[in-house]
Amino acid sequence: MEQSHNKTGAKDREERHTSHALVEVRRFKSLPIFCHSAVLLDISVNGFKIEFTSELHIEPGSKQWLNIPLAPLGIYAPKRLIAKSECRWFDDHRYRVGGIFLDLTRSEITIIEQIISSLKSRHT
């Protein structure tokens, strides 16, 4: 885990790894209704940044399910990661969301670490 200090000495967020994977943002975990497509811009075990492919507004503090298909990232089992998340900020000009993961299980953390490893290997 790499962390740095800003001008005030506070720790910044954990290093995130760049991605351009397509993901879904769902209001309900298992129902594909109220589902929106987005591009995963970056990810870490603690959080992520996405950009919606259409005009959409999400309120900071709202909770959604982030559905990340894994095959395009070179991970074939399981087929996808579905993790509960919370919006921390929303940019209504670029339709971007910064969020954190909530209540991750050990297996979900392992899958995110595999995603990061896959992204690192693609950029070297």
Secondary structure, DSSP 8 states (H G I E B T S, - for coil): ----B-TTS-B-----EEEEEEEEEESSSS--SSEEEEEEEEE-SSEEEEEESS-----TT-EEEEEEESGGGT--SSSEEEEEEEEEEEETTTTEEEEEE-S--HHHHHHHHHHHHHHHHHT-
